[in-house]
Amino acid sequence: MRFQHLVEPCETMNGNVAVLYANDEKMISVLVKALKLTNIDIFIYDTQDTTEIIRSFDLEPQILNRIHVLTFSSDYQLLKQCAEDLSQGKVTVLMKGKMKATSMISFILSNKNFIDQYGFLNHVACFSIPNYHKTLMISDVAYNVAPTIEEKKQIIKNLTTFSNTLGYDKFNVGLLSAVEYASKKIPSSIDAEKLKNIFNRTSDVYVKVDGPILFDYAISKKRAIEKNYTSSIAGDVDALIVSNIDVGSALLKSLTHFGNASVSSLLLGAKFPIVFTSRAESKQNKLNSLLLALKTQNKFNH
């Protein structure tokens, strides 16, 4: 599926977005842009008053009226109120603002009712890469440090559900490794072989899982043919599963800084969409992530 289709805004997009800590011009500018492109309401939860930053944008009343600033005397009160609002469905999307990733994760994990019935979270980065013909998802680049085979299996299941929500008609998953065959010296290749066999035993024709596969084979059919690598998903993967967070993070930084890729980043496995981006992420990529979350929100059950 084309990346632009995933992040294309429309004026009929609605929902209530909870943003944790947005006392920052960069963050507010992203939210203002989203307000102008859609029909959402923004609820800012912060311990600092953000109204002065908001005023500096000189917004029209119809935009300003959709920004709700909630200022608290402590982080505890802030997170408690946000948790209540999420649980009651008063806000339908959660967005990480100017806060540490570890603090955001701690907030989510401390509220067990946030997690869906499978009880497993994973981060997904959805890339638009120049010269690749469709969106490429990579997981996990920011949450699961060194997933086991069982955890990788759950990552694939979460991604499959996510892709279904987005309207994919088929979903190709590549299991990334440094070699294209199972080698005892390379644990990721052993995991890939086992996972491929697990998914090949199912009758699900929607998702194809193959590996171990090298990155260049995954995104280039020509390269795979040159190296005599045979796979029905070569050059046509929708998602890549990485062996650990080091590989995932390196790919994320390489693709965005050197490959001129755009990215949307979400945390999957909760009862509502969670926008999970780095504080250093560009404004456009933060906006892309929010738009992707809005696109999926109606598929979630609260």
The 8 nearest C-alpha neighbors of each residue, nearest first, counted from 0:
[[1, 133, 134, 2, 167, 4, 5, 237],
 [2, 0, 133, 134, 3, 4, 5, 132],
 [3, 1, 134, 5, 4, 127, 0, 133],
 [4, 2, 6, 5, 1, 7, 127, 0],
 [3, 5, 7, 2, 1, 6, 0, 8],
 [6, 4, 2, 3, 7, 291, 1, 294],
 [7, 5, 291, 290, 3, 287, 4, 8],
 [6, 8, 4, 3, 5, 9, 290, 291],
 [9, 7, 36, 6, 290, 37, 10, 12],
 [8, 10, 11, 37, 12, 36, 7, 38],
 [9, 11, 37, 12, 38, 36, 8, 13],
 [10, 12, 9, 38, 13, 37, 39, 8],
 [13, 11, 37, 38, 10, 9, 39, 293],
 [12, 14, 39, 38, 11, 37, 15, 40],
 [13, 15, 39, 91, 40, 16, 12, 90],
 [14, 16, 90, 40, 91, 41, 39, 92],
 [15, 17, 92, 41, 90, 42, 93, 91],
 [18, 16, 42, 93, 90, 94, 92, 43],
 [19, 17, 94, 43, 96, 95, 44, 42],
 [18, 20, 96, 44, 95, 21, 43, 45],
 [21, 19, 45, 96, 97, 44, 22, 18],
 [20, 22, 96, 23, 26, 97, 19, 27],
 [23, 21, 49, 20, 47, 24, 45, 48],
 [22, 24, 26, 21, 25, 27, 97, 52],
 [25, 23, 27, 26, 28, 52, 22, 21],
 [24, 26, 28, 23, 27, 29, 282, 21],
 [25, 27, 29, 23, 28, 24, 21, 30],
 [26, 28, 30, 24, 29, 25, 31, 23],
 [27, 29, 31, 25, 30, 26, 24, 32],
 [30, 28, 32, 26, 27, 31, 286, 282],
 [29, 31, 33, 27, 32, 28, 34, 26],
 [32, 30, 34, 28, 33, 29, 27, 35],
 [31, 33, 35, 29, 30, 34, 28, 36],
 [34, 32, 30, 36, 31, 35, 37, 29],
 [35, 33, 31, 37, 32, 36, 39, 30],
 [34, 36, 32, 33, 37, 31, 62, 38],
 [37, 35, 33, 34, 10, 8, 9, 32],
 [38, 36, 10, 12, 34, 9, 39, 35],
 [37, 39, 13, 12, 10, 11, 34, 40],
 [40, 38, 13, 14, 37, 15, 34, 12],
 [39, 41, 65, 15, 66, 16, 14, 42],
 [40, 42, 66, 16, 15, 67, 65, 17],
 [43, 41, 67, 17, 16, 68, 18, 66],
 [42, 44, 68, 18, 69, 17, 67, 45],
 [45, 43, 69, 19, 20, 18, 70, 77],
 [46, 44, 20, 70, 47, 71, 43, 19],
 [45, 47, 71, 70, 72, 73, 74, 48],
 [48, 46, 45, 49, 70, 22, 71, 20],
 [47, 49, 50, 70, 46, 45, 22, 51],
 [48, 50, 22, 52, 51, 47, 53, 68],
 [49, 51, 53, 52, 48, 54, 68, 55],
 [52, 50, 54, 53, 49, 55, 48, 56],
 [53, 51, 55, 54, 50, 49, 24, 56],
 [52, 54, 50, 51, 55, 56, 49, 27],
 [55, 53, 51, 56, 52, 57, 50, 58],
 [54, 56, 52, 53, 57, 51, 58, 50],
 [57, 55, 54, 58, 53, 52, 28, 31],
 [58, 56, 55, 54, 59, 53, 63, 60],
 [59, 57, 56, 63, 62, 60, 54, 53],
 [58, 60, 62, 61, 63, 57, 64, 56],
 [61, 59, 63, 62, 64, 58, 65, 57],
 [60, 62, 64, 59, 63, 65, 58, 35],
 [63, 61, 60, 64, 59, 65, 58, 34],
 [62, 64, 60, 65, 66, 61, 58, 59],
 [65, 63, 62, 61, 66, 60, 67, 40],
 [64, 66, 40, 63, 62, 41, 67, 61],
 [67, 65, 41, 63, 64, 40, 42, 68],
 [68, 66, 42, 41, 43, 65, 69, 64],
 [69, 67, 43, 42, 70, 66, 44, 49],
 [68, 70, 44, 43, 67, 45, 71, 42],
 [69, 71, 45, 46, 48, 44, 47, 68],
 [72, 70, 46, 73, 77, 45, 76, 69],
 [71, 73, 46, 70, 76, 74, 77, 47],
 [74, 72, 75, 76, 71, 46, 77, 78],
 [73, 75, 77, 76, 78, 46, 72, 71],
 [74, 76, 73, 78, 77, 79, 72, 80],
 [77, 75, 79, 73, 74, 78, 80, 71],
 [76, 78, 74, 80, 75, 79, 71, 81],
 [79, 77, 81, 75, 80, 76, 82, 74],
 [78, 80, 76, 82, 77, 81, 75, 83],
 [81, 79, 83, 82, 77, 78, 76, 84],
 [80, 82, 78, 84, 83, 79, 85, 77],
 [83, 81, 85, 79, 80, 84, 78, 86],
 [84, 82, 80, 86, 81, 85, 87, 79],
 [83, 85, 89, 81, 87, 82, 86, 90],
 [86, 84, 88, 82, 90, 87, 83, 89],
 [85, 87, 83, 84, 88, 82, 113, 112],
 [86, 88, 84, 85, 89, 83, 90, 301],
 [89, 87, 85, 90, 86, 91, 84, 301],
 [90, 88, 84, 87, 85, 91, 15, 86],
 [91, 89, 15, 88, 85, 16, 84, 17],
 [90, 92, 15, 88, 16, 14, 271, 85],
 [93, 91, 16, 272, 271, 90, 17, 273],
 [94, 92, 273, 17, 16, 18, 274, 272],
 [95, 93, 274, 18, 273, 17, 96, 19],
 [96, 94, 19, 275, 274, 18, 276, 98],
 [95, 97, 20, 19, 21, 98, 18, 94],
 [96, 98, 20, 21, 278, 95, 99, 19],
 [99, 97, 96, 20, 100, 95, 102, 103],
 [98, 100, 102, 101, 103, 97, 278, 277],
 [99, 101, 103, 102, 104, 98, 277, 275],
 [100, 102, 104, 99, 103, 105, 98, 106],
 [103, 101, 105, 99, 100, 104, 106, 98],
 [102, 104, 100, 106, 105, 101, 107, 99],
 [103, 105, 101, 107, 106, 102, 108, 100],
 [104, 106, 102, 108, 103, 107, 109, 101],
 [107, 105, 103, 109, 104, 108, 102, 110],
 [106, 108, 104, 105, 110, 109, 103, 113],
 [109, 107, 105, 110, 106, 111, 104, 113],
 [108, 110, 106, 107, 105, 111, 104, 113],
 [111, 109, 108, 112, 107, 113, 106, 82],
 [110, 112, 113, 114, 109, 108, 107, 118],
 [111, 113, 110, 114, 86, 115, 270, 269],
 [114, 112, 111, 269, 270, 110, 115, 107],
 [113, 115, 269, 112, 118, 270, 111, 268],
 [114, 116, 269, 270, 117, 118, 268, 113],
 [117, 115, 118, 114, 119, 268, 270, 269],
 [118, 116, 115, 119, 268, 114, 153, 120],
 [117, 119, 116, 115, 114, 120, 268, 269],
 [118, 120, 268, 117, 121, 153, 114, 115],
 [121, 119, 268, 267, 266, 118, 269, 122],
 [122, 120, 267, 266, 142, 154, 139, 143],
 [121, 123, 266, 139, 142, 265, 141, 267],
 [122, 124, 138, 265, 137, 264, 139, 266],
 [123, 125, 264, 137, 136, 263, 126, 262],
 [126, 124, 136, 263, 262, 135, 264, 123],
 [127, 125, 262, 135, 134, 261, 128, 136],
 [126, 128, 261, 134, 260, 2, 262, 129],
 [127, 129, 260, 131, 126, 130, 261, 258],
 [128, 130, 131, 260, 127, 259, 258, 132],
 [129, 131, 128, 132, 133, 127, 218, 258],
 [132, 130, 128, 129, 133, 218, 127, 134],
 [131, 133, 130, 134, 1, 129, 128, 235],
 [134, 132, 1, 0, 131, 135, 2, 127],
 [133, 135, 2, 127, 1, 126, 0, 125],
 [136, 134, 126, 237, 238, 125, 133, 137],
 [135, 137, 238, 125, 124, 237, 126, 239],
 [138, 136, 239, 124, 238, 123, 240, 139],
 [139, 137, 123, 240, 140, 122, 241, 239],
 [138, 140, 122, 141, 247, 123, 143, 244],
 [139, 141, 247, 248, 244, 138, 122, 142],
 [142, 140, 139, 122, 244, 143, 248, 247],
 [141, 143, 122, 121, 144, 139, 140, 244],
 [144, 142, 146, 145, 139, 121, 244, 141],
 [143, 145, 244, 243, 142, 146, 141, 245],
 [146, 144, 243, 143, 244, 242, 147, 245],
 [147, 145, 150, 151, 143, 144, 243, 148],
 [146, 148, 150, 149, 151, 145, 190, 152],
 [147, 149, 151, 150, 190, 152, 146, 194],
 [148, 150, 152, 147, 151, 153, 146, 154],
 [151, 149, 153, 147, 152, 146, 148, 154],
 [152, 150, 154, 148, 153, 149, 146, 147],
 [151, 153, 149, 155, 150, 154, 148, 156],
 [152, 154, 156, 150, 151, 155, 157, 149],
 [155, 153, 151, 157, 156, 152, 158, 150],
 [154, 156, 158, 152, 153, 157, 159, 151],
 [155, 157, 153, 159, 154, 158, 160, 152],
 [158, 156, 154, 160, 159, 155, 153, 161],
 [159, 157, 161, 155, 160, 156, 162, 154],
 [158, 160, 156, 162, 161, 157, 155, 163],
 [159, 161, 163, 157, 158, 162, 156, 164],
 [162, 160, 158, 164, 163, 159, 157, 165],
 [163, 161, 165, 159, 164, 160, 167, 158],
 [164, 162, 160, 166, 165, 161, 167, 159],
 [163, 165, 161, 162, 166, 160, 295, 298],
 [166, 164, 162, 163, 167, 161, 295, 5],
 [165, 167, 163, 164, 168, 162, 0, 161],
 [166, 168, 163, 169, 162, 165, 170, 0],
 [167, 169, 166, 205, 170, 163, 162, 0],
 [170, 168, 205, 167, 206, 171, 204, 207],
 [169, 171, 206, 237, 205, 207, 172, 167],
 [172, 170, 207, 236, 237, 206, 232, 208],
 [171, 173, 208, 238, 239, 236, 207, 237],
 [172, 174, 239, 209, 210, 208, 175, 238],
 [175, 173, 210, 240, 211, 191, 239, 212],
 [174, 176, 212, 241, 211, 213, 240, 173],
 [175, 177, 178, 211, 188, 213, 187, 212],
 [176, 178, 213, 179, 175, 188, 212, 185],
 [179, 177, 176, 180, 213, 211, 212, 188],
 [178, 180, 211, 212, 213, 210, 176, 177],
 [181, 179, 178, 211, 182, 188, 210, 192],
 [180, 182, 188, 189, 192, 183, 211, 179],
 [183, 181, 184, 185, 188, 180, 189, 186],
 [182, 184, 185, 186, 189, 181, 188, 187],
 [183, 185, 182, 186, 188, 181, 189, 187],
 [184, 186, 182, 183, 187, 188, 189, 181],
 [187, 185, 189, 188, 190, 184, 183, 182],
 [188, 186, 190, 189, 185, 176, 242, 191],
 [187, 189, 181, 191, 211, 186, 190, 176],
 [190, 188, 181, 186, 192, 191, 187, 182],
 [191, 189, 187, 193, 188, 192, 194, 148],
 [192, 190, 188, 211, 194, 210, 189, 193],
 [191, 193, 189, 195, 190, 194, 210, 181],
 [194, 192, 190, 196, 191, 195, 197, 189],
 [195, 193, 197, 191, 196, 192, 190, 198],
 [194, 196, 192, 209, 198, 197, 193, 208],
 [195, 197, 199, 193, 194, 198, 200, 192],
 [198, 196, 194, 195, 200, 199, 193, 201],
 [197, 199, 200, 195, 201, 196, 194, 208],
 [198, 200, 196, 201, 197, 195, 208, 202],
 [201, 199, 198, 197, 196, 202, 195, 203],
 [202, 200, 199, 198, 203, 197, 204, 196],
 [201, 203, 204, 200, 199, 198, 205, 206],
 [204, 202, 205, 201, 206, 207, 198, 199],
 [203, 205, 206, 202, 207, 169, 201, 170],
 [206, 204, 169, 203, 170, 207, 168, 171],
 [205, 207, 170, 204, 171, 169, 203, 208],
 [208, 206, 171, 172, 170, 209, 205, 204],
 [207, 209, 172, 195, 173, 171, 198, 206],
 [210, 208, 173, 195, 174, 172, 207, 211],
 [211, 209, 212, 174, 191, 173, 192, 195],
 [210, 212, 179, 191, 174, 188, 176, 175],
 [211, 213, 210, 179, 175, 176, 174, 173],
 [214, 212, 216, 215, 176, 175, 177, 178],
 [213, 215, 217, 216, 212, 175, 218, 176],
 [216, 214, 217, 218, 213, 219, 222, 223],
 [217, 215, 223, 219, 213, 214, 218, 233],
 [216, 218, 233, 234, 214, 215, 236, 219],
 [217, 219, 234, 215, 216, 235, 236, 214],
 [220, 218, 234, 216, 222, 221, 215, 217],
 [219, 221, 234, 223, 233, 222, 224, 216],
 [222, 220, 224, 219, 223, 225, 234, 216],
 [221, 223, 225, 219, 220, 224, 216, 226],
 [222, 224, 216, 228, 220, 226, 221, 225],
 [223, 225, 227, 221, 226, 222, 228, 220],
 [226, 224, 222, 223, 227, 221, 228, 220],
 [225, 227, 223, 224, 228, 222, 216, 221],
 [228, 226, 224, 225, 223, 229, 222, 230],
 [229, 227, 223, 226, 224, 230, 216, 225],
 [230, 228, 227, 231, 223, 224, 233, 232],
 [231, 229, 233, 232, 228, 209, 223, 210],
 [230, 232, 233, 229, 235, 209, 207, 234],
 [231, 233, 235, 230, 236, 171, 234, 217],
 [234, 232, 217, 220, 230, 235, 216, 231],
 [235, 233, 219, 220, 218, 217, 216, 236],
 [234, 236, 232, 233, 218, 237, 217, 171],
 [237, 235, 171, 238, 232, 172, 217, 234],
 [236, 238, 171, 135, 172, 170, 136, 134],
 [239, 237, 136, 172, 135, 137, 236, 173],
 [238, 240, 173, 137, 172, 174, 175, 136],
 [239, 241, 174, 138, 175, 137, 173, 238],
 [242, 240, 175, 243, 247, 138, 239, 246],
 [241, 243, 187, 145, 240, 246, 146, 175],
 [244, 242, 145, 245, 144, 241, 246, 247],
 [243, 245, 144, 247, 140, 246, 248, 139],
 [246, 244, 248, 247, 243, 249, 140, 144],
 [247, 245, 249, 244, 248, 243, 250, 241],
 [248, 246, 140, 244, 250, 245, 249, 139],
 [247, 249, 140, 251, 245, 250, 246, 244],
 [250, 248, 246, 252, 251, 247, 253, 245],
 [251, 249, 253, 247, 248, 252, 254, 246],
 [250, 252, 248, 254, 249, 253, 247, 255],
 [251, 253, 249, 255, 250, 254, 256, 248],
 [254, 252, 250, 257, 256, 251, 255, 249],
 [253, 255, 258, 251, 260, 252, 257, 256],
 [254, 256, 260, 259, 252, 258, 253, 257],
 [257, 255, 253, 252, 254, 258, 259, 260],
 [258, 256, 253, 254, 259, 255, 252, 260],
 [257, 259, 254, 260, 255, 256, 253, 128],
 [260, 258, 255, 257, 256, 254, 261, 128],
 [261, 259, 255, 128, 258, 127, 254, 126],
 [260, 262, 127, 126, 284, 255, 259, 128],
 [263, 261, 126, 125, 284, 127, 124, 260],
 [262, 264, 288, 125, 287, 124, 284, 126],
 [263, 265, 124, 288, 275, 276, 123, 274],
 [266, 264, 274, 275, 123, 273, 122, 267],
 [265, 267, 122, 273, 121, 275, 123, 274],
 [268, 266, 121, 120, 269, 122, 265, 157],
 [267, 269, 120, 119, 115, 114, 157, 121],
 [270, 268, 114, 115, 271, 113, 267, 272],
 [269, 271, 115, 113, 114, 301, 299, 300],
 [270, 272, 269, 299, 92, 91, 273, 296],
 [273, 271, 92, 292, 296, 93, 274, 269],
 [272, 274, 93, 266, 265, 94, 275, 92],
 [275, 273, 94, 265, 95, 288, 289, 93],
 [274, 276, 265, 95, 264, 266, 273, 94],
 [277, 275, 264, 274, 278, 280, 285, 95],
 [276, 278, 280, 279, 275, 100, 99, 95],
 [277, 279, 280, 97, 276, 96, 98, 99],
 [280, 278, 277, 281, 276, 282, 97, 285],
 [281, 279, 277, 278, 284, 276, 285, 282],
 [282, 280, 284, 283, 285, 279, 278, 286],
 [281, 283, 285, 284, 29, 286, 280, 25],
 [284, 282, 286, 285, 281, 287, 29, 261],
 [283, 285, 287, 281, 286, 282, 262, 263],
 [286, 284, 288, 282, 283, 287, 281, 289],
 [285, 287, 283, 289, 284, 288, 29, 282],
 [288, 286, 284, 290, 263, 285, 289, 6],
 [289, 287, 263, 285, 291, 264, 286, 290],
 [288, 290, 292, 286, 291, 287, 274, 293],
 [291, 289, 293, 287, 6, 292, 288, 286],
 [292, 290, 294, 6, 288, 289, 293, 5],
 [291, 293, 289, 295, 294, 290, 272, 296],
 [294, 292, 290, 296, 291, 295, 289, 12],
 [293, 295, 291, 292, 296, 290, 5, 297],
 [294, 296, 292, 293, 298, 297, 164, 291],
 [297, 295, 293, 298, 299, 294, 272, 292],
 [296, 298, 299, 295, 294, 293, 300, 91],
 [299, 297, 296, 295, 164, 300, 294, 271],
 [300, 298, 297, 296, 271, 270, 301, 295],
 [301, 299, 270, 298, 271, 297, 296, 115],
 [300, 270, 299, 88, 271, 86, 87, 91]]
